[in-house]
Amino acid sequence: MDVHARLKKAREELVVLEEQLAALSEEADDARLRALVSEARGADREHRDAQKHADAMARSRTAVMATIAELESTQNRLLDQLVPGSA
């Protein structure tokens, strides 16, 4: 797969990850609030589990952002090679 196609795919993946991260973060915040006001034993565990999912999604987002930066750098380098005297 060429750099352009990989970059396009990574950007599309980033959009999905950002949407999922927003939903998981909201769920974790809601679970945190429920744990604060609830006397149920499971509420705190529910919050920790929801936060773990949000944290994992944030790490995935960071990894995809790093991939995008690398691909953009590669693409720029390749474009510079195509234009004589630009480097």
Stockholm file with secondary structure:
# STOCKHOLM 1.0

chainA/1-87         MDVHARLKKAREELVVLEEQLAALSEEADDARLRALVSEARGADREHRDAQKHADAMARSRTAVMATIAELESTQNRLLDQLVPGSA
#=GR chainA/1-87 SS CCHHHHHHHHHHHHHHHHHHHHHHHHHHHHHHHHHHHCCCTHHHHHHHHHHHHHHHHHHHHHHHHHHHHHHHHHHHHHHHHHSTTCC
#=GC SS_cons        CCHHHHHHHHHHHHHHHHHHHHHHHHHHHHHHHHHHHCCCTHHHHHHHHHHHHHHHHHHHHHHHHHHHHHHHHHHHHHHHHHSTTCC
//
